[in-house]
């Protein structure tokens, strides 16, 4: 059917108001004196006749498709994939942190108790988080302190900083993340303060965690609480990665290892009970450990970078 010049001009006018100027269809109806079904039909015809062409940026199309595939592959509540960037060192990590902070911000009205783990990417998320009044939220660190070095990555410090940005309250774990031995751990977890924080951990309805790899690139070596001998013995024990510093096997269960025996923090069984666990993971060296954590159901929301997402889909997808 041939379109008259007058009909084409009307399509162009309606399309301009709707797509370029952001008018609603009801506003356009009043402007042009037509009913809403007719306006809707004109917009549809404008697309069919290529008067209007809708394009998404190529990189956005790719990341959106990766998100869809990851959500399907691992039955995730949400997958957020950011474009990789070489603009400056740490640019991709910052993008992951910003995306995670935006997602958390939208979730906060429905969160009562927020659990926070530790690590570089979580620190970036906290740094990039824009302050907002959410005083009903209470923050709980998921693990103890990591010694005197790199305090900026510690769970207590990150919970404190995020609580300030929310004008919210926070508890603290007055114990190290790793006791010197099992006997010391047993004594520490009996203390009144540690018992109280563990009890608070049972109320967490949203948790922010990182997923680590059993490689020499792990942050644990940089922070000094692990060494290459530990990596070798973890590999020998069947460890595939760690979450909240608890090392897990190919089924997502805690491995039998002396490091796990000394941890003071929420274990994997406790993590599984939290309604939503959001993992922040950046870097292809984490693909194998991340796949295991996702497949085992330790995590149900993911924020990651494009290369890592593509490797998960390519290496483990259908």
C-alpha positions in Angstrom: 0.0 0.0 0.0 1.4 3.4 -1.1 2.0 6.0 1.6 0.9 9.5 0.7 3.1 12.5 1.4 0.7 13.6 4.1 0.7 10.3 5.8 4.5 10.1 5.7 4.7 13.6 7.2 2.4 12.6 10.0 4.5 9.5 10.7 7.6 11.7 10.8 6.0 14.2 13.2 4.7 11.6 15.6 8.0 9.7 15.6 10.0 12.9 16.2 7.8 13.8 19.2 8.0 10.2 20.6 11.6 9.2 20.0 13.5 12.5 20.0 11.5 14.7 22.3 10.3 12.1 24.7 6.6 12.8 24.5 4.2 10.1 25.7 1.6 8.7 23.3 -1.2 10.4 25.3 0.6 13.8 24.9 1.0 13.2 21.2 -2.7 12.3 20.9 -3.7 15.7 22.2 -1.1 17.5 20.0 -2.2 15.9 16.7 -5.9 15.3 17.6 -5.8 11.5 17.0 -6.7 8.5 19.2 -4.0 6.5 21.0 -4.5 3.4 18.8 -3.9 5.5 15.7 -0.8 7.1 17.1 0.5 3.6 18.1 -0.2 2.4 14.6 1.7 5.3 13.1 4.7 4.6 15.2 4.7 1.0 14.2 4.3 1.9 10.5 7.2 4.4 10.8 9.5 1.5 11.9 8.2 -0.8 9.2 8.8 1.8 6.5 12.3 2.6 7.9 11.3 6.1 8.7 12.5 5.2 12.2 15.6 2.9 12.7 16.6 1.9 16.2 20.2 1.1 16.9 22.0 0.0 20.0 25.7 0.5 20.4 27.6 -2.6 19.4 29.4 -3.0 22.7 26.1 -2.7 24.6 24.4 -5.3 22.4 27.2 -7.7 23.1 27.2 -7.2 26.9 23.4 -7.4 27.1 23.5 -10.7 25.2 26.2 -12.0 27.6 24.0 -11.1 30.5 21.1 -13.0 29.1 23.2 -16.0 28.4 24.7 -16.0 31.9 21.4 -15.6 33.6 20.1 -18.6 31.6 23.2 -20.7 32.0 23.4 -20.3 35.8 19.8 -19.5 36.7 20.9 -16.1 38.0 18.7 -13.4 39.5 20.8 -10.8 37.7 23.9 -10.8 35.6 25.6 -7.4 34.9 28.4 -7.4 32.3 30.5 -4.2 31.8 32.7 -3.5 28.8 36.4 -4.0 29.2 38.5 -0.9 29.3 42.2 -0.2 28.8 41.8 3.5 29.4 44.0 3.3 32.5 45.2 0.6 35.0 42.2 -0.6 36.9 39.6 0.9 34.6 37.7 -2.4 34.1 37.7 -3.0 37.9 36.3 0.5 38.4 33.5 -0.2 35.8 32.6 -3.4 37.7 32.5 -1.5 41.0 30.3 1.3 39.5 27.9 -1.2 38.1 27.7 -3.1 41.3 27.1 0.1 43.3 24.3 1.1 41.0 22.6 -2.4 41.4 23.0 -2.3 45.2 21.6 1.2 45.3 18.4 0.0 43.7 18.2 -2.9 46.0 18.7 -1.0 49.3 15.1 -0.1 50.0 14.3 -3.8 50.5 17.5 -4.7 52.4 17.5 -4.9 56.2 20.9 -6.5 56.9 23.7 -6.2 54.4 26.7 -8.5 54.6 30.1 -7.3 53.2 33.1 -9.4 52.5 36.5 -8.1 51.5 38.8 -7.5 48.5 39.9 -5.1 45.9 36.8 -5.0 43.7 34.5 -4.6 46.7 36.6 -1.8 47.9 36.2 -0.2 44.4 32.5 -0.6 44.7 32.4 1.1 48.0 34.6 4.0 46.7 32.3 4.5 43.7 29.1 4.3 45.7 27.2 7.6 45.8 25.9 8.3 49.3 22.2 7.9 49.9 20.1 8.0 53.1 19.2 4.4 54.0 19.4 4.4 57.7 17.2 1.3 58.1 20.1 -0.8 56.8 22.5 -2.5 59.2 25.8 -3.7 57.8 27.6 -6.8 59.0 31.2 -7.8 58.0 31.3 -11.4 56.7 34.8 -12.1 57.9 37.4 -10.8 60.4 40.4 -8.6 59.8 43.4 -9.5 57.6 46.2 -8.2 59.7 47.9 -4.8 59.6 48.6 -4.5 55.9 46.1 -3.4 53.2 43.5 -2.4 55.8 41.5 -0.7 53.0 40.5 -4.1 51.7 39.3 -5.4 55.1 35.7 -6.4 55.6 35.4 -4.2 58.8 36.7 -1.2 57.0 34.5 -1.6 54.0 31.4 -2.1 56.1 32.3 1.1 58.1 32.8 3.2 54.9 29.6 2.0 53.3 27.6 2.5 56.5 28.8 6.1 56.5 27.6 6.7 53.0 24.2 5.3 53.9 24.0 7.0 57.3 23.4 3.5 58.6 24.7 1.3 61.5 27.4 -1.3 61.3 28.8 -4.1 63.4 32.4 -5.2 63.5 34.2 -8.5 63.8 36.7 -8.1 66.7 38.9 -11.0 65.6 41.4 -11.9 62.8 40.2 -13.5 59.6 42.6 -16.3 60.3 43.4 -17.6 63.7 46.9 -18.9 64.3 45.5 -22.4 64.8 42.3 -24.3 65.3 42.6 -24.1 69.1 42.8 -20.3 69.0 39.8 -20.1 66.6 37.8 -22.2 69.0 38.5 -19.8 71.8 37.8 -16.7 69.7 34.4 -17.8 68.4 33.3 -18.4 72.0 33.9 -14.8 72.9 30.9 -12.6 73.5 31.6 -10.2 70.7 32.3 -12.8 68.0 29.3 -14.8 69.1 27.1 -11.7 68.7 28.3 -10.9 65.2 27.9 -14.5 64.1 24.3 -14.3 65.4 23.7 -11.0 63.4 25.0 -12.8 60.3 22.0 -15.1 60.4 19.8 -12.1 59.6 21.6 -11.1 56.4 19.3 -10.8 53.4 21.8 -9.5 50.9 25.6 -10.2 50.7 28.4 -8.7 48.7 31.3 -11.1 48.0 34.3 -11.7 45.8 35.4 -15.0 44.2 39.1 -15.8 44.3 41.2 -18.2 42.3 43.7 -20.8 43.4 46.6 -19.2 41.5 49.5 -17.0 42.2 47.4 -14.0 41.2 45.2 -14.3 44.3 45.0 -11.3 46.5 45.9 -13.5 49.5 49.5 -13.7 48.4 49.7 -9.9 47.9 48.3 -9.4 51.4 50.7 -11.8 53.0 48.4 -14.3 54.6 49.1 -16.9 51.9 52.2 -18.1 50.1 53.1 -20.3 47.1 53.3 -23.4 49.4 49.7 -22.7 50.4 48.7 -22.6 46.7 50.3 -25.9 46.0 48.7 -27.6 49.0 45.3 -26.1 48.2 45.6 -27.5 44.7 46.5 -30.9 46.1 43.4 -30.8 48.3 41.2 -30.2 45.3 40.5 -26.5 45.9 39.0 -24.7 42.8 38.6 -21.2 44.3 37.5 -19.3 47.4 34.5 -17.2 48.4 34.7 -15.1 51.6 38.2 -16.8 51.9 36.6 -20.3 52.3 38.2 -22.6 49.7 35.8 -24.9 47.9 36.1 -28.0 45.7 34.6 -28.8 42.3 31.2 -29.2 43.9 31.3 -26.0 45.8 31.9 -27.6 49.2 34.6 -26.6 51.6 37.9 -28.5 51.1 39.7 -30.2 54.0 42.6 -27.8 54.5 44.3 -26.0 57.4 43.4 -22.6 56.0 39.7 -23.4 56.2 40.2 -24.7 59.7 41.4 -21.3 60.9 38.9 -18.9 59.2 36.7 -16.7 61.4 33.8 -15.7 59.3 30.6 -16.8 57.6 31.2 -20.2 56.0 29.8 -21.5 52.7 26.7 -23.2 54.3 25.8 -19.9 55.9 26.4 -18.0 52.6 24.0 -20.4 50.8 21.2 -19.4 53.2 21.4 -15.7 52.3 18.5 -14.8 49.9 20.7 -12.9 47.5 24.5 -13.1 47.2 26.1 -10.7 44.7 29.6 -11.7 43.5 32.0 -9.1 42.0 34.6 -10.8 39.9 37.0 -9.3 37.3 39.7 -11.1 35.4 39.9 -14.2 33.2 42.1 -16.0 35.8 38.9 -16.3 37.9 36.8 -18.0 35.2 37.2 -21.6 36.5 36.6 -20.7 40.2 33.7 -18.4 39.2 32.1 -21.1 37.1 32.3 -23.5 40.1 30.8 -21.0 42.5 27.9 -20.2 40.1 27.2 -23.8 39.2 27.2 -24.8 42.9 24.6 -22.0 43.8 26.9 -20.1 46.1 26.1 -16.9 44.1 22.9 -15.8 42.5 23.8 -12.3 41.2 27.0 -11.5 39.3 28.8 -8.4 38.2 31.7 -9.1 35.9 33.7 -7.8 32.9 33.1 -8.7 29.2 36.1 -11.0 28.8 35.3 -13.0 31.9 31.7 -13.3 30.9 32.5 -14.4 27.4 34.9 -17.1 28.7 32.2 -18.4 31.0 29.8 -18.7 28.2 32.3 -20.1 25.7 33.9 -22.5 28.1 30.9 -23.8 30.0 27.8 -22.8 28.1 25.6 -25.1 26.0 
